[in-house]
Amino acid sequence: MSEVENSEGEVVEAPSAVNELINQITSGDLNNAEGSFKSIVQDKMADALEAQRIATAQAIFNDADDDVEIDETDIETEEEVEETDETEEESEEIIAELDDDEVETA
């Protein structure tokens, strides 16, 4: 809570918004209490919204690297790539042979 000097030079603790609201309600000053209540709720909502904005931004920008997981079973090794290349070459040869056979029979 903040401290304020009164007219006599004494340091007095300033009432918080909630204490002020309670004092207004108990004294019967309901019109001002309504304004105080709305102000308190608005401040709480603004604080919660700002906290959510920060959390969302952190989730998007800071944790982006953590979300990316590499499944090492999907990574092809050089040997697997060479085997795949050989298989593709064999497939192309077989297709070429079939094409030649079709041309000869026709």
C-alpha positions, 0 to 999 in steps of 0.5 A: 500500500502506498503511504501519504503525508497528511496535513499534519505531516504524519505519514498515513497509509493510503487506503487500497481500492478494496478498502475504499470500496468497503468504506464507501459501502459501509458509509452508504455512499453507494454511487461512489461504491459502484464506480469503485467496484467497476474500476476494481473489476476493470483493473483486474480484467486488464491485468488478466488480459495482459498476463494472457497476452504475455503467456500467449506471446511466450508460447508462440515465440519462445516455445516454438523451438521446443514444439518441433520434435524430430523423429529420427526414424523418419530421417534417412541415412546416406545408405538408405538414400543410396539404396533408394536410388539403386531401387529407382534405377532398377525400376526404370530399367524394368520399365524400359525393358517392358516398354521394349517388349511391348514394342517388339510384340506389337 
